[in-house]
Amino acid sequence: ATVYLPLKVLSPPVFSHLSIFLHMHILEDLNKQLFDNLVSFLRRSHSEFQEKTTEWTCRMKSKEIPTAALVLGVNVTDHDLTFRSLSEVLQNNITPYIAFLEAKDCPGVKKLMQKLMGQLMNCYVDVDSSEDEDYVQVSHNRIRCSMTSLINWYESVTKKTDSETPSKKRTSSSRHWQSPPVVVVFKDMESFSTKVLQDFIVISSQHIHELPLVLIFGIATSPMIIHSLLPHSVSSLLCIELFQSLSCKDHLSTIIDKLLLRASFPFKLGEKVLQVLINIFLYHDFSVQNFVKGFQLCIVEHFCSQPVSVLCCQLVDAKKRADSLSHDQCENIRKLPSFRRYVESQVSEKQIALLTEDTYLKETTQKLLEDLHVYHENYLSVLRCLHVFTSFLPKYPLGKQIRELHCACLENQVWETEEYESSLQLARMLNKSDLVTMLQQCVEIFVSSSGKEFDNTVEKLKEFLTQFQKLEEAFQEQDVSVSSQKELQKKTDLYHLQKTLLELKESRRYKKLTKFEMLRFDVVDYIDSLVRNYLVPANHKTLHEIAYFNTASVLREHLNAAPRIALHTALNNPYRYLKNQELKSDEGSISNKAPDICIVYKLHLECGRLINLVDWLEAFSTVVMAAEGPNADAASSDQVDDIIHARFIRAVSELELLGFIKPSKQKTDHVARLTWGGC
C-alpha cells in the first residue's frame, strides 16, 4: 500500500489515545470490583495471621491454606494482562511478595520451589539447569530450595522491616502490613500436574502456622476443576473462596461502547470490517486483546491506504488541516465517491467552483466535516435510545447487544428491514411501566448528549411521561367513582349487564382504542421518526471515507489464516516470497533454480492418485541436472547421484510432513496424493 501520509505524524496520537484509554480506564473499570473483592479477601486472611485470632488459630489446627479460585474465562490470551494488573494492585495495597507460576516452568516440586523462591528473593534462576535443582543462587550464597529456607527468609525480611526507623516504618505500613502475606499465583491451574499441586499443597499446609501463605488459582474453565485435579484429602486443606471475572463478551461490549460508539474518537469502522472482527472474536478465540490488535491494524491500514485520512482527527484539528490542504490533497477529496454525489446534487455554479477552486473546496470541506461530526453525535444518541426499546423486547429482533444494532444500522436503512417492523409491533404492545422506564432512560441519554438538536426531543419525551402520569391519576379516580356506585349497580344489575354487552359488541366492531393505547402508539411513532431522521447509514453521508475504514478484504487477508492457499502459493510460485529474479518462470513450467521442495511439489501435481517414487526421482534428477549444465564431472557422477537422491528424499519427507502425500499400502514403491485441485 502507498503511504500517503507519514505514520509518525498521524498514528501515534491515535494509538496513544487507544492504549491509554483502553489500559488505564476500560480495563481498570472492568476489573475494579474483582480486584476489590480479592484485596478484601487477602486482607481478611492477612489480618487473622497478624492478630492471631481464633479463626486463624482454628485454621492453623486444620492446616487450611487461604485460596482464591479466580475464574477468568476461556480467553486465555487476555489472562496475562489481567495478572499484570492484579500484580500492581496487590503490590500497591497488600504485599510485595508475589510469585507467578506457570505449568511449563514447574514440571516437578523442586522446579516449582526453585521458581517460587527465585521470584520472591528477586534472584536469577536458570530453570533449564538440572544439576542445581535443589538450590538457588542469592548474591554469593546458595540457598536450598525448601519450605524451611523460605520461612527463614521470610522471618529475616520481616524482622528487617520491623527494625527500620519509625519514619520509614510508617511509610511502609501505609502500603503493606508489618508481616504481609506471601501470595502464590498459579496462572494456568488446569495445566499443572496433579502430583505437583498435591505435593506443594500438602507441604505448605504443614507450615501454614509459620508462613502466611495465600494461593490464587487462575482458572479458565470451571472451579470444579479443583476437585477434579485434587483428591478430597488435599482439597480439604484449602479454604477456597470463588471470584468470577466479567465474561469476555461483556468485556468486548464495553470496548466497543467506549471506543467505537464515542463521537470523540474520530476513527470509525465500517459494517463489514466490524463484523469480521466480531466474528473472529465469537467463533475463534474470544480474545479482547486480539480484537484490539485487529482494531489497531485497521487504523494502520486506513492511514496507509486512504490519502484523505489526514482529516481523520478531532474536529478543531480537522478544520485547521482542511484549511492548509495542498492542491493534490484537494484533488484526492474530489475523487471521493461521496463527494462526487454531493457535487452532482449542487447547482451548476457550485459544481464548477467545487471542481476548480481550491479555496471554495476547503471552505465546503470544513462545513461538511462539521456536519459529519454532528451526524455522529446525533446518531449515537438515537442509537442508544433505540437500543433501550429493543433490548426490552422478547426474542430481541434487532439483537440483544448494542453492537448488533449498530451493525444493522451501518449496513442499510434499518427502518426498511423486517426485524425493525417486528420490533415496532412488539413495542406497540408494551405495558405502561416498561414504557415509562424506557422513556426515562431515553430522557437521560438525550440530556447527557452534547447535541443541541435534542432539546425539543427531551421536552416531547417529558410530555409523554406527564401524560402517562395523568392517565394513572385518572385511572385511580375512576376506581374511586366505581366503588362509590356499587350499591346502584346492585339494584340495576340486569340493566348494566345488557349495557356492558352492547359496549363490547361496539368496541369489537369499531376497535376503539383506549387513551393509553393511543398514547403508546404516539410514543412508538415518535421514536420511529427519530430513527428515520438520525440513523441514516454512514455511507450516505458526504466525506464518510475520511473517518470510516471499509476494506474488509484486507482485514480478512491479514487476520483470517488460509494456510493451504499460502503453502500452495509458496511452493508453486516461490518468487512471490523469495523475490529472486532467477525464480521467475512461465506458468506451468518448472524452474531448475527453485528450491528442491518446490520442484518436487510441481512434479507431484502432474501425477495421479498414486505416484511412483522411481519415476518421480528420475523427473527430479532431470530438472536438477539441467541446472548443473553439461560440464559436470563424469568421474564424480556416482557422488552426484547420491547427493540428488538425498535431496529428493529430504524434499519428499518435507512434503509428507506438510500433508500433501502419504505412504501407500497398495504398493511399497508408491506414495498417495492427499490433495487435489489448484490448492
C-alpha positions in Angstrom: 0.0 0.0 0.0 1.2 3.5 -0.7 1.8 5.6 2.4 0.3 8.9 1.5 0.9 10.5 4.9 3.8 9.9 7.4 2.6 7.5 10.1 5.0 9.1 12.6 2.8 12.2 12.4 -0.6 10.6 12.2 -0.7 7.3 14.0 1.0 8.0 17.4 -1.8 10.3 18.7 -4.5 7.7 17.7 -2.5 4.8 19.1 -1.7 6.7 22.4 -5.3 7.6 22.8 -6.3 4.0 22.2 -3.7 2.4 24.6 -4.2 5.0 27.4 -7.9 4.9 27.2 -8.1 1.1 27.0 -5.5 0.1 29.6 -6.0 2.8 32.1 -9.7 3.3 32.1 -11.6 0.4 30.5 -9.6 -2.4 31.9 -9.4 -0.9 35.4 -13.2 -0.2 35.4 -14.0 -3.8 34.3 -11.7 -5.4 36.9 -12.2 -3.0 39.7 -14.9 -5.0 41.5 -13.0 -8.2 41.1 -9.7 -6.7 42.4 -11.5 -5.0 45.3 -13.0 -8.4 46.4 -9.6 -10.1 46.1 -7.9 -7.4 48.1 -10.6 -7.7 50.8 -10.2 -11.4 50.9 -6.4 -11.1 51.2 -6.7 -8.5 54.0 -9.1 -10.8 55.9 -6.7 -13.7 55.8 -3.8 -11.4 56.5 -5.3 -9.7 59.5 -6.1 -13.1 61.0 -2.5 -14.0 60.8 -1.4 -10.6 62.2 -3.7 -10.7 65.2 -3.5 -14.4 65.8 -7.3 -14.5 66.1 -9.4 -17.5 67.0 -10.3 -18.1 63.3 -6.6 -18.2 62.3 -5.9 -20.5 65.2 -8.6 -22.9 64.0 -7.2 -22.6 60.5 -3.7 -23.4 61.8 -5.1 -26.5 63.6 -6.9 -27.7 60.5 -3.9 -26.6 58.3 -6.1 -24.8 55.8 -4.5 -22.5 53.3 -6.5 -19.4 52.2 -7.1 -19.9 48.5 -8.8 -17.7 45.9 -10.3 -19.5 42.9 -10.1 -16.8 40.2 -12.3 -17.8 37.2 -11.1 -15.7 34.2 -12.8 -17.4 31.3 -11.7 -19.2 28.2 -10.0 -16.1 26.6 -6.6 -17.3 27.8 -4.6 -14.8 25.7 -6.1 -12.0 27.8 -5.1 -13.5 31.2 -1.6 -12.1 31.2 -2.9 -8.6 31.0 -5.3 -9.3 33.9 -2.5 -10.9 36.0 -0.3 -7.9 35.3 -2.9 -5.5 36.6 -3.5 -7.8 39.6 0.2 -7.8 40.5 0.2 -4.0 40.5 -2.9 -3.8 42.7 -1.6 -6.4 45.2 1.9 -4.7 45.4 0.2 -1.3 46.0 -2.2 -2.5 48.6 -1.3 -5.8 50.2 2.2 -7.3 49.8 5.4 -7.0 47.9 5.9 -10.8 48.0 4.1 -12.2 44.9 5.1 -15.1 42.7 3.5 -16.1 39.4 3.9 -19.7 38.4 3.2 -21.4 35.1 2.9 -25.1 34.4 5.6 -25.2 31.7 8.2 -24.0 34.3 7.1 -26.4 37.1 7.3 -30.0 35.9 8.2 -31.1 39.5 8.0 -29.8 43.0 11.8 -29.0 43.0 11.4 -26.8 40.0 8.3 -25.2 41.5 10.1 -24.3 44.7 13.1 -23.1 42.7 10.9 -20.8 40.6 9.0 -19.7 43.7 12.0 -18.7 45.8 13.7 -17.2 42.8 10.8 -14.7 42.3 10.3 -14.0 46.0 14.0 -13.3 46.6 14.5 -11.4 43.4 17.3 -13.6 42.2 18.1 -15.2 38.8 17.3 -18.9 38.4 18.3 -20.9 35.4 15.3 -23.2 35.1 17.0 -25.2 32.3 19.8 -26.5 34.6 19.1 -29.8 36.0 22.1 -30.2 38.3 21.2 -27.5 40.8 17.5 -28.0 41.2 17.8 -28.1 45.0 19.5 -24.6 45.2 19.0 -21.0 44.2 21.9 -18.5 44.0 21.2 -15.4 46.1 24.1 -12.9 45.8 27.1 -15.2 46.6 25.2 -17.7 48.7 23.5 -20.9 47.6 20.2 -21.5 49.4 18.5 -24.8 49.5 15.0 -24.9 47.9 12.8 -25.9 50.8 9.9 -24.6 52.8 12.2 -24.2 55.8 14.6 -21.9 53.8 11.5 -19.9 52.6 10.3 -19.5 56.2 13.7 -18.4 57.4 14.0 -15.9 54.5 10.5 -14.5 55.3 11.3 -14.1 59.0 14.5 -12.3 58.1 12.9 -9.8 55.8 10.0 -9.1 58.1 12.4 -8.5 61.1 14.5 -6.2 58.9 11.4 -4.2 58.2 10.4 -4.0 61.8 13.9 -2.7 62.8 13.7 0.2 60.4 13.4 3.8 61.6 9.9 4.9 62.7 9.5 7.3 59.7 10.4 4.6 57.2 8.2 2.1 59.1 5.2 4.5 58.8 5.8 4.9 55.1 6.0 1.2 54.6 2.9 0.5 56.7 0.8 2.9 54.5 1.1 0.3 51.7 1.8 -3.0 53.5 1.4 -4.5 56.9 4.3 -5.4 59.1 4.0 -9.1 58.1 2.5 -9.1 54.7 1.3 -12.5 53.2 3.1 -14.4 50.6 0.9 -14.7 47.5 1.5 -17.6 45.1 -0.4 -17.3 41.8 -0.9 -20.4 39.6 -1.7 -18.7 36.3 -2.8 -21.8 34.5 -4.0 -24.1 37.2 -5.6 -26.7 34.8 -2.2 -27.3 33.1 -0.3 -28.2 36.3 0.5 -31.8 37.1 -1.8 -33.2 39.7 1.1 -34.6 41.7 2.9 -31.3 41.7 -0.1 -29.5 43.1 -0.8 -32.1 45.7 2.7 -32.2 47.0 3.1 -28.4 47.2 -0.3 -28.0 49.0 0.5 -30.8 51.5 4.0 -29.4 52.2 2.6 -25.8 52.5 -0.2 -26.8 54.9 2.4 -28.3 57.3 4.0 -24.8 57.7 0.9 -22.5 57.5 1.4 -21.5 61.1 4.8 -20.1 60.3 4.3 -18.6 56.9 1.2 -16.6 55.9 0.8 -18.2 52.5 -2.2 -17.4 50.2 -2.8 -19.2 46.9 -4.6 -17.9 43.9 -5.7 -20.4 41.2 -6.1 -18.9 37.7 -9.0 -21.0 36.2 -10.1 -20.8 32.6 -12.9 -23.3 32.6 -14.8 -24.1 35.8 -14.0 -24.1 39.6 -14.9 -27.8 39.6 -11.5 -28.4 38.1 -10.0 -28.0 41.6 -11.9 -31.1 42.8 -11.2 -32.9 39.6 -7.4 -32.4 40.0 -7.2 -32.7 43.7 -8.5 -35.6 45.9 -10.6 -34.7 48.9 -7.7 -35.3 51.3 -5.8 -32.4 49.6 -8.7 -30.1 48.7 -9.8 -30.2 52.3 -6.5 -28.4 53.2 -7.7 -25.4 51.2 -10.0 -22.7 52.4 -11.4 -21.8 49.0 -13.3 -18.6 48.0 -14.6 -18.2 44.5 -14.1 -15.0 42.4 -15.7 -14.6 39.0 -14.5 -12.1 36.4 -16.7 -10.5 33.8 -17.3 -12.6 30.7 -15.3 -11.8 27.6 -18.5 -10.8 25.8 -19.2 -8.1 28.4 -15.6 -7.0 28.1 -16.0 -6.7 24.3 -19.2 -4.8 24.6 -17.5 -2.3 26.9 -14.6 -1.9 24.5 -17.0 -1.2 21.6 -19.1 1.1 23.7 -16.1 3.1 24.9 -14.2 3.3 21.6 -16.4 2.8 18.6 -19.5 4.4 20.0 -18.0 7.6 21.1 -18.2 10.8 18.9 -14.9 12.0 20.5 -13.0 9.1 18.9 -12.7 10.2 15.2 -11.8 6.8 13.6 -14.8 4.5 12.8 -15.2 1.0 11.4 -17.5 0.1 8.5 -20.2 -2.6 9.0 -18.3 -5.4 7.2 -15.0 -4.6 8.9 -16.6 -4.6 12.3 -18.4 -7.8 11.6 -15.1 -9.5 10.6 -13.6 -8.5 13.9 -16.6 -9.6 15.9 -16.9 -13.0 14.1 -13.2 -13.7 14.7 -13.8 -13.0 18.4 -17.0 -15.0 18.7 -16.0 -18.0 16.6 -12.3 -18.3 17.1 -10.6 -17.1 20.2 -12.8 -14.9 22.5 -9.8 -12.7 22.9 -10.5 -9.0 23.5 -6.7 -8.3 23.2 -6.8 -9.7 19.7 -9.8 -7.7 18.9 -7.9 -4.5 19.9 -4.9 -5.6 17.8 -7.3 -6.0 14.8 -8.6 -2.6 15.5 -5.1 -1.2 15.6 -4.4 -2.9 12.3 -7.5 -1.2 10.8 -6.1 2.2 11.9 -2.7 1.5 10.2 -4.4 0.3 7.0 -6.7 3.3 7.0 -3.8 5.8 7.3 -1.7 3.9 4.8 -4.3 3.4 2.1 -6.6 6.4 2.3 -5.0 9.7 1.1 -7.6 11.9 2.8 -7.1 10.3 6.3 -5.1 13.4 7.2 -8.5 14.8 8.2 -9.3 11.9 10.5 -8.8 13.7 13.8 -10.6 15.9 16.2 -12.9 18.5 14.6 -10.8 21.5 15.6 -7.7 20.0 14.2 -9.5 18.7 11.1 -10.7 22.2 10.2 -7.1 23.5 10.5 -5.8 20.8 8.3 -8.5 21.3 5.8 -7.6 25.0 5.5 -4.0 24.0 4.7 -4.6 21.3 2.1 -2.4 21.2 -0.9 -3.7 21.1 -4.5 -3.1 17.3 -4.7 -4.9 16.7 -1.5 -7.8 18.7 -2.8 -7.9 16.5 -5.9 -8.0 13.5 -3.6 -11.1 14.8 -1.9 -12.7 15.5 -5.3 -12.1 11.8 -6.2 -14.1 10.5 -3.2 -17.4 8.8 -4.4 -19.4 10.5 -1.6 -18.1 13.9 -2.6 -18.9 13.3 -6.3 -22.5 12.6 -5.2 -22.5 15.8 -3.3 -21.2 17.8 -6.2 -23.9 16.3 -8.5 -26.6 17.4 -6.2 -25.5 21.1 -6.3 -26.4 23.7 -8.9 -24.1 24.2 -11.9 -22.3 27.3 -10.5 -21.4 25.5 -7.2 -20.3 22.4 -9.2 -17.8 24.4 -11.2 -16.5 26.1 -8.1 -16.1 22.9 -6.2 -14.2 21.2 -9.0 -12.0 24.2 -9.9 -11.4 26.4 -6.9 -9.4 25.0 -4.1 -10.3 27.8 -1.7 -14.0 27.2 -2.1 -13.4 23.4 -1.7 -11.6 23.9 1.6 -14.5 26.0 3.0 -17.0 23.4 1.9 -14.9 20.6 3.3 -14.8 22.4 6.7 -18.6 22.6 6.7 -19.0 19.0 5.6 -16.6 17.8 8.4 -18.7 19.7 10.9 -21.9 18.1 9.6 -20.2 14.7 9.8 -19.3 15.3 13.4 -22.8 16.4 14.3 -24.2 13.4 12.5 -22.0 11.1 14.7 -23.2 12.8 17.9 -26.9 12.6 16.9 -26.5 9.0 15.5 -25.0 7.7 18.7 -27.7 9.3 21.0 -30.6 7.9 18.9 -28.9 4.5 18.6 -28.7 4.2 22.4 -32.3 5.3 22.7 -33.4 2.7 20.1 -31.4 0.1 22.0 -33.2 0.9 25.2 -36.5 0.0 23.4 -35.3 -3.1 21.5 -33.4 -4.6 24.5 -36.7 -5.0 26.3 -38.4 -6.9 23.5 -38.9 -10.7 23.5 -36.5 -12.6 21.3 -34.6 -9.4 20.5 -35.4 -8.9 16.8 -32.6 -6.3 16.4 -30.2 -8.0 18.7 -29.6 -8.0 22.5 -26.2 -6.2 22.3 -25.9 -2.6 21.1 -23.1 -3.8 18.7 -25.7 -5.9 16.8 -28.0 -2.9 16.4 -25.0 -0.7 15.4 -24.1 -3.2 12.6 -27.7 -3.3 11.4 -27.8 0.5 11.2 -24.5 0.7 9.4 -25.5 -1.9 6.8 -28.6 -0.3 5.4 -31.6 1.8 6.4 -32.7 -0.1 9.4 -36.3 1.0 9.2 -36.7 -0.9 5.9 -35.9 -4.3 7.5 -38.4 -6.9 8.7 -36.7 -7.1 12.1 -37.4 -3.4 12.6 -41.0 -3.8 11.7 -41.4 -6.7 14.1 -39.7 -4.6 16.8 -42.3 -1.8 16.3 -45.1 -4.2 16.5 -43.8 -5.6 19.8 -43.2 -2.1 21.1 -46.8 -1.2 20.5 -47.8 -4.0 23.0 -45.5 -2.9 25.9 -47.1 -2.2 29.2 -47.1 1.2 30.9 -44.4 0.5 33.5 -41.9 -0.6 30.8 -42.8 2.3 28.6 -42.3 4.8 31.4 -38.9 3.2 32.3 -37.8 3.3 28.7 -38.8 7.0 28.3 -37.0 7.9 31.5 -33.8 6.2 30.2 -34.1 8.0 26.8 -34.5 11.3 28.6 -31.2 10.7 30.5 -29.5 9.8 27.2 -30.6 12.9 25.4 -29.9 15.2 28.3 -26.3 13.9 28.6 -25.9 14.2 24.8 -23.9 17.2 23.5 -26.2 17.6 20.5 -28.3 20.8 20.7 -31.0 19.4 18.4 -32.4 17.2 21.2 -33.8 20.0 23.4 -37.2 19.7 21.8 -36.9 15.9 21.9 -36.3 16.0 25.7 -39.4 18.2 26.1 -41.5 15.9 24.0 -40.5 12.8 26.0 -41.1 14.6 29.2 -44.6 15.5 27.9 -45.2 11.8 27.2 -44.2 11.0 30.8 -46.6 13.7 32.1 -49.5 12.2 30.0 -48.8 8.8 31.4 -48.9 10.2 34.9 -52.2 11.9 34.2 -53.6 8.6 32.9 -52.6 6.9 36.1 -54.3 9.6 38.3 -57.4 9.5 36.1 -57.5 5.7 36.5 -57.2 5.9 40.3 -60.1 8.4 40.4 -62.2 6.2 38.2 -61.6 3.3 40.6 -62.9 5.5 43.4 -66.0 6.5 41.5 -66.7 2.9 40.5 -66.5 1.8 44.2 -69.0 4.6 45.2 -71.6 3.3 42.7 -71.6 -0.3 43.8 -75.0 0.0 45.6 -76.6 1.4 42.5 -75.2 -1.3 40.3 -76.7 -3.9 42.7 -80.2 -2.6 42.1 -79.8 -2.4 38.3 -77.7 -5.4 37.7 -79.5 -6.7 34.6 -79.5 -3.2 33.0 -75.8 -2.8 33.5 -75.1 -6.3 32.2 -77.0 -5.6 29.0 -75.3 -2.2 28.6 -71.9 -3.8 29.0 -72.6 -6.4 26.4 -73.6 -3.7 23.9 -70.5 -1.8 24.6 -68.4 -4.9 24.0 -70.0 -5.5 20.7 -69.5 -1.9 19.6 -65.8 -1.9 20.6 -65.2 -5.2 18.7 -66.9 -3.7 15.6 -65.0 -0.4 15.5 -61.9 -1.5 17.6 -61.9 1.8 19.5 -58.5 2.4 21.1 -58.2 3.5 24.7 -56.3 6.6 25.7 -53.4 4.6 26.9 -53.2 2.7 23.6 -53.3 5.9 21.6 -50.6 7.4 23.8 -48.5 4.2 23.4 -48.8 4.5 19.6 -47.8 8.1 19.7 -44.6 7.2 21.7 -43.6 4.4 19.3 -44.3 6.6 16.2 -42.2 9.4 17.7 -39.2 7.0 18.3 -39.7 5.8 14.8 -39.4 9.3 13.4 -36.2 9.8 15.4 -34.8 6.6 13.9 -35.7 7.7 10.3 -34.1 11.1 10.8 -30.9 10.3 12.6 -30.0 6.6 11.9 -29.1 7.1 8.3 -26.3 4.7 7.3 -22.8 6.3 7.4 -22.1 5.6 3.7 -24.9 8.0 2.8 -23.0 10.9 4.4 -20.6 13.1 2.4 -16.9 12.5 3.2 -17.5 9.4 5.3 -14.4 7.9 3.7 -12.3 10.2 5.9 -13.4 8.5 9.1 -14.6 5.0 8.1 -12.4 2.1 7.2 -14.4 -0.3 4.9 -11.8 -2.6 3.3 -12.9 -5.8 4.9 -11.0 -7.9 2.3 -7.6 -6.5 3.5 -8.5 -7.3 7.1 -9.5 -10.9 6.3 -6.3 -11.4 4.4 -4.3 -10.3 7.5 -6.3 -12.0 10.2 -8.1 -15.0 8.7 -5.3 -17.5 8.1 -5.6 -19.7 4.9 -2.5 -22.0 5.3 -3.3 -24.3 2.4 -3.5 -21.4 -0.1 -0.4 -19.8 1.3 1.5 -23.2 1.1 0.3 -23.8 -2.5 1.4 -20.2 -3.5 4.8 -20.6 -1.9 5.5 -24.0 -3.4 4.0 -23.2 -6.8 5.5 -19.7 -7.2 8.5 -19.3 -4.8 9.3 -15.9 -6.4 6.2 -14.5 -4.7 8.0 -14.7 -1.3 11.7 -15.0 -2.1 11.8 -12.2 -4.7 14.7 -13.8 -6.6 14.6 -12.9 -10.3 16.1 -16.4 -11.2 12.9 -18.0 -9.8 10.7 -16.3 -12.3 9.2 -18.8 -14.8 6.3 -19.2 -17.1 3.1 -20.6 -15.6 3.1 -24.4 -15.7 6.9 -24.7 -16.2 9.4 -25.8 -13.6 12.4 -23.6 -12.8 15.6 -25.6 -12.1 16.7 -22.8 -9.8 13.8 -23.3 -7.4 14.2 -25.0 -4.0 14.0 -28.8 -4.1 10.6 -28.9 -2.3 9.1 -26.6 -5.0 10.4 -28.8 -7.8 9.1 -32.0 -6.1 5.7 -30.3 -5.4 5.3 -29.2 -9.0 6.2 -32.6 -10.3 3.7 -34.3 -8.0 0.9 -32.1 -9.3 1.4 -33.8 -12.7 0.7 -37.3 -11.2 -2.4 -39.1 -10.4 -3.6 -40.6 -7.1 -0.6 -42.9 -6.8 3.0 -41.6 -7.5 5.8 -44.0 -8.5 8.8 -42.9 -6.4 11.3 -44.1 -9.1 9.7 -42.1 -11.8 9.4 -39.1 -9.5 13.1 -39.4 -8.7 14.1 -39.6 -12.4 12.0 -36.5 -13.2 13.5 -34.6 -10.3 17.0 -35.6 -11.3 16.4 -34.4 -14.9 15.2 -31.0 -13.7 18.1 -30.6 -11.2 20.8 -31.8 -13.7 19.6 -29.1 -16.1 20.8 -26.6 -13.5 24.2 -28.2 -13.3 24.9 -27.8 -17.0 26.7 -30.1 -19.5 30.2 -29.6 -17.9 29.5 -31.8 -14.9 32.4 -34.0 -13.9 31.7 -37.5 -15.2 34.1 -39.1 -12.7 32.0 -38.0 -9.8 28.7 -39.0 -11.4 28.0 -41.6 -8.7 28.6 -39.0 -6.0 26.3 -36.6 -7.8 23.6 -39.2 -8.0 23.9 -39.8 -4.2 23.5 -36.1 -3.5 20.5 -35.8 -5.8 19.0 -38.9 -4.2 19.5 -37.4 -0.7 18.0 -34.1 -1.8 15.0 -35.9 -3.2 14.4 -37.9 -0.1 14.5 -34.8 2.1 12.1 -32.9 -0.2 9.7 -35.8 -0.2 9.9 -36.1 3.6 9.1 -32.3 3.9 6.2 -32.7 1.5 4.9 -35.6 3.6 5.3 -33.5 6.8 3.2 -30.8 5.2 0.4 -33.3 4.5 0.5 -33.5 0.7 1.4 -37.2 0.4 1.4 -40.3 2.5 2.9 -43.8 2.1 0.7 -46.2 0.2 -0.2 -49.7 1.5 -1.1 -50.8 -2.0 2.4 -50.6 -3.5 5.6 -50.2 -1.5 7.3 -48.1 -4.1 4.4 -45.6 -4.4 3.0 -42.7 -2.4 -0.6 -41.5 -2.4 -1.6 -37.9 -3.0 -3.7 -36.3 -0.3 -4.7 -33.0 -2.1 -6.4 -32.3 -5.4 -7.1 -29.1 -7.4 -5.1 -25.9 -7.6 -4.7 -25.5 -3.8 
